[in-house]
Structure formats: C-alpha cells, structure tokens
Amino acid sequence: MMNITPVVKQLLIINILFFIGTFVLGGFSMESFNPYNPAFRILSLYFPENPDFHIWQLITHMFMHGGLMHIAFNMFALYSFGSTLEHFWGGKKFLFFYISCGLGAALLHSGINFYTYQIGLNHLTDLGLENQIQNFLKTGGMSFSVRPPDLDQQILHDMFFAYNMPVVGASGAIYGLLAAFAFMFPNAELALMFIPVPIKAKYFVPGILAIDLFLGFKGQSIFGAGSTGIAHFAHVGGALTGFLMMWYWKKNQFNNNRWN
C-alpha cells in the first residue's frame, strides 16, 4: 500500500478539522446533515440567488460533510486514489487538479439547480401565481382560495429544494480523482468494499458514473447525495472536469511515455 503523500495528508487533516468543528458548533451530532448548524449555513454551497450564498462557498463546501459515513467514504477514496496521483504529479499539480474538479462539480450542480429553479418559476408564472413565489421559497407554502388544478407538486418540491438545500462534501473532487485514475491506469483492478470481485478502472468508473447519473434523475442516492436528487450532478461535474483536464494535459503537455 502506498504511503500517504503530503498534500493528501494535509487535505485529510483539513477535512477532519472542519468536520469536528462543524459538529461541535451544532451540538455534536455526527449522523445527519443539519442546514441550521451555523457552520453549514456559512460554509455549505447554496443556490446563488439564496441570501445565504457567499462566493467562498465554492471552495469551502468541499471540506464540509454531512455525517460520519459521508466523510469516511470520501476520505478513504482521497487517500486511496489521491496518494497515487500525487506521487506521479507532485503536490502543486495534484492540488490544482483536486480544487478544479471540486469547482467543476459545484458549477454543474448549480447549473442543474438553476434549471430546476427556472422550471418552477415558469410553472408558477404560467399559473398566475407570481405573487406567491417569494413566500413559497421562504416557507414552502402557498395560500389561495382555489387550488389551481394544474399545480404540479413535484415541480414545486424540486424548485424549493434547489433554492434552499445546500450541498456539502468532497465527492465532486473525489470523482475527479476517480476519472484521472481510470485515465492513467485503465487496467488497474479495483477491489472495493461494496463490490465482491475486482473490476478494471476503465469499466468501474464509467459504470459508477452511469449509475449515479441515472439515480440523480430518479432522485435517489448511492453515496450520500442529498434528498433533492441533484447532488449526483456534482459527482458527474467533478468526473467530467477531471476527464477533460486529463485529456487536455495528455494532448498538450505530455509525451507518449511520461505523466509527470
């Protein structure tokens, strides 16, 4: 097993410190995400039009986690794949890649949220309920004498959570590491806890992304995605960013025999 590398070690320490500090501030319950915890309110990534959004959240959300299993899985993956990649790239390049994938994840997640929000906005506008929008976004409720028959509760649910539910976790950056690992070592066999037989990276990573994307559209979760069903697209965004960066680097910065 490869020794832990310096930047990976520092990232692990930072994530663990954020995790402990968050739950100390919130009463130290490590089993579930609490959006009313003051640390979550300041450091999680909110919808850009939400008053709780701040620009630094594009970075800080990568170091926040919603529970013990959430951080345990992400930190295990960071150690397992990150140390290998940092060994080949060096610390600076690895950190640049890691943060870039986290940002790519945040951008795609926010883009999907914006699309979901706009669908809800257009739906309410088409029904003549413009005056209900602000109250609905704050409270999740509306008041009218006669309920419009075409009011779609699923659209309203998705709009409300896109606007109000923040995202936390290093998963987007981790998926970028998975994509890079599969790009560099496509025939490496991965034997993970929840899979009984080893699978080559070139099959495992696309497969898990396909499943994650499918469940994202279905509103379900495999690795701690939020109840909105949208956080899966952060995973896809991180992996896509990682793949595009690897493709660009290989095409423009590497010869046929070297990765460093």
C-alpha positions in Angstrom: 0.0 0.0 0.0 1.4 3.4 -1.0 2.4 5.8 1.8 0.2 8.9 2.3 1.6 11.8 0.3 2.0 15.4 1.8 -0.9 17.2 0.1 -3.3 14.3 0.6 -2.3 14.3 4.3 -3.0 18.0 4.6 -6.4 17.7 2.9 -7.3 14.8 5.2 -6.4 16.9 8.2 -8.4 19.9 7.0 -11.5 17.9 6.2 -11.4 16.2 9.6 -10.9 19.5 11.4 -13.8 21.1 9.5 -15.9 18.0 10.4 -15.2 18.1 14.1 -15.6 21.9 14.3 -18.9 21.8 12.4 -20.5 19.3 14.7 -19.1 20.9 17.9 -20.8 24.1 16.9 -24.0 22.2 16.1 -24.3 20.2 19.2 -22.0 17.3 18.0 -24.4 15.0 16.2 -22.4 13.3 13.5 -25.1 11.2 11.9 -27.1 13.7 9.8 -26.7 17.0 7.9 -28.3 20.0 9.7 -28.7 23.1 7.5 -29.4 25.2 10.5 -26.0 24.5 12.0 -24.1 27.9 11.8 -21.1 26.3 10.2 -23.3 24.7 7.5 -25.1 28.0 6.9 -21.8 29.8 6.3 -19.6 27.2 4.5 -22.0 25.0 2.5 -22.8 25.8 -1.1 -26.2 27.5 -1.5 -28.1 28.4 -4.6 -26.6 31.7 -5.9 -29.9 33.6 -5.5 -30.4 32.4 -2.0 -29.4 35.1 0.6 -27.2 32.5 2.4 -25.0 32.2 -0.7 -21.4 33.5 -0.4 -18.7 33.3 -3.1 -16.3 31.5 -0.7 -18.7 28.6 -0.5 -17.5 27.4 -4.0 -14.3 26.3 -2.1 -15.4 25.7 1.5 -18.2 23.3 0.7 -15.5 20.8 -0.4 -14.4 20.5 3.2 -17.8 20.1 4.8 -19.5 16.7 5.3 -23.0 15.7 6.4 -22.2 12.7 8.5 -19.7 10.2 9.7 -20.2 7.8 6.7 -20.1 10.6 4.3 -16.6 11.8 5.4 -15.4 8.3 5.9 -16.1 7.2 2.3 -14.7 10.5 0.8 -11.5 10.4 2.9 -10.9 6.7 2.2 -11.2 7.5 -1.6 -9.0 10.6 -1.2 -6.3 8.5 0.4 -6.6 5.6 -1.9 -6.6 7.4 -5.2 -5.1 10.8 -4.3 -1.8 9.5 -2.9 -1.2 7.6 -6.2 -1.9 10.6 -8.3 0.1 13.0 -6.2 3.0 10.5 -6.3 3.1 10.9 -10.1 2.2 14.6 -10.4 3.7 16.3 -7.4 1.8 18.3 -4.8 1.1 21.5 -6.6 -0.3 19.9 -9.7 -2.4 17.5 -7.6 -3.9 20.3 -5.5 -4.7 22.3 -8.6 -6.4 19.3 -10.1 -8.3 18.5 -6.9 -9.7 22.0 -6.4 -10.5 22.4 -10.1 -12.6 19.2 -10.0 -14.4 20.4 -6.9 -15.2 23.7 -8.7 -16.4 21.9 -11.8 -18.7 19.8 -9.6 -20.1 23.0 -7.9 -20.7 24.7 -11.3 -22.6 21.7 -12.8 -24.6 21.3 -9.6 -25.5 25.0 -9.5 -26.4 24.9 -13.2 -28.8 22.0 -12.7 -30.3 23.8 -9.7 -30.8 26.9 -11.8 -32.5 24.9 -14.5 -34.8 23.2 -11.9 -35.5 26.6 -10.3 -36.4 28.1 -13.6 -38.8 25.3 -14.4 -40.6 26.0 -11.1 -40.5 29.7 -11.7 -42.1 29.4 -15.2 -44.7 26.9 -13.8 -45.9 29.3 -11.1 -45.8 32.3 -13.6 -47.9 30.4 -16.1 -50.5 29.7 -13.4 -50.6 33.4 -12.5 -49.0 32.8 -9.1 -46.2 35.3 -9.3 -47.2 36.9 -6.0 -46.7 33.5 -4.2 -43.2 32.9 -5.3 -41.2 34.7 -2.6 -43.4 33.3 0.2 -43.1 29.8 -1.2 -39.3 30.0 -1.4 -39.1 31.0 2.2 -41.8 28.8 3.8 -42.6 26.1 1.2 -46.3 27.0 1.4 -48.8 29.0 -0.6 -52.2 30.4 0.1 -55.1 30.7 -2.4 -58.8 30.4 -2.3 -59.0 27.8 -5.1 -56.0 25.5 -5.8 -55.1 25.6 -9.5 -55.8 22.1 -10.9 -52.6 22.1 -12.9 -50.3 22.8 -9.9 -47.5 20.3 -10.0 -46.3 19.3 -6.6 -43.2 17.6 -7.9 -42.1 20.7 -9.7 -42.7 22.8 -6.6 -40.8 20.3 -4.4 -37.8 20.3 -6.8 -37.8 24.1 -7.0 -38.0 24.5 -3.2 -35.1 22.2 -2.5 -32.9 23.6 -5.4 -33.3 27.0 -3.9 -33.0 26.1 -0.2 -30.9 23.0 0.2 -27.1 23.5 0.3 -24.6 20.9 -0.9 -21.6 19.7 1.1 -18.8 17.3 0.6 -15.6 16.5 -1.3 -17.4 14.0 -3.6 -17.1 16.1 -6.7 -13.3 16.4 -6.3 -13.1 12.7 -5.4 -15.0 11.8 -8.6 -12.4 13.9 -10.5 -9.7 11.7 -8.9 -11.5 8.6 -9.9 -11.7 9.8 -13.5 -8.0 10.7 -13.5 -7.0 7.3 -12.0 -9.0 5.5 -14.7 -7.5 7.6 -17.4 -3.9 6.9 -16.2 -4.4 3.3 -15.1 -7.3 1.9 -17.1 -6.4 -1.7 -16.4 -5.8 -1.4 -12.7 -8.2 -3.7 -10.8 -10.3 -2.0 -8.1 -11.4 -4.2 -5.2 -13.8 -2.0 -3.2 -15.8 -2.8 -0.1 -19.2 -3.0 -1.7 -18.1 -5.0 -4.8 -17.1 -8.7 -4.3 -14.9 -9.0 -7.4 -12.1 -6.7 -8.7 -13.1 -4.6 -11.7 -10.8 -2.7 -14.0 -10.8 1.0 -13.6 -11.8 1.7 -17.2 -15.1 -0.2 -16.5 -15.7 0.7 -12.9 -15.5 4.5 -13.2 -17.8 4.9 -16.2 -20.2 2.3 -14.7 -20.5 4.1 -11.3 -21.0 7.4 -13.1 -23.8 5.9 -15.2 -25.5 4.6 -12.1 -25.0 7.9 -10.3 -26.4 9.9 -13.2 -29.4 7.6 -13.5 -30.2 7.8 -9.8 -29.7 11.6 -10.0 -32.6 11.8 -12.4 -34.6 9.4 -10.3 -34.0 11.5 -7.1 -32.2 8.7 -5.2 -28.8 8.2 -3.7 -25.9 5.8 -3.6 -23.2 7.8 -1.8 -24.9 10.3 0.5 -26.4 12.6 -2.1 -28.9 15.0 -0.6 -32.7 14.4 -0.6 -33.1 16.7 -3.7 -31.6 14.1 -6.0 -29.4 16.8 -7.6 -26.1 16.3 -5.8 -25.4 13.4 -8.2 -24.7 16.0 -10.9 -21.9 17.4 -8.7 -20.3 13.9 -9.0 -20.7 14.0 -12.7 -19.4 17.5 -12.9 -16.3 16.6 -10.9 -15.6 13.5 -13.1 -16.2 15.4 -16.3 -13.8 18.2 -15.2 -11.2 15.6 -14.3 -11.6 13.8 -17.6 -11.3 17.0 -19.6 -8.3 18.1 -17.7 -6.6 14.8 -18.2 -7.4 14.8 -21.9 -6.0 18.3 -22.3 -2.9 17.6 -20.3 -2.1 14.4 -22.2 -2.7 16.2 -25.6 -0.7 19.3 -24.8 1.8 18.7 -22.0 2.9 15.1 -22.0 4.8 13.0 -24.4 3.8 9.4 -25.1 5.8 7.9 -22.2 5.5 10.3 -19.3 2.8 11.6 -17.0 5.0 13.8 -14.7 
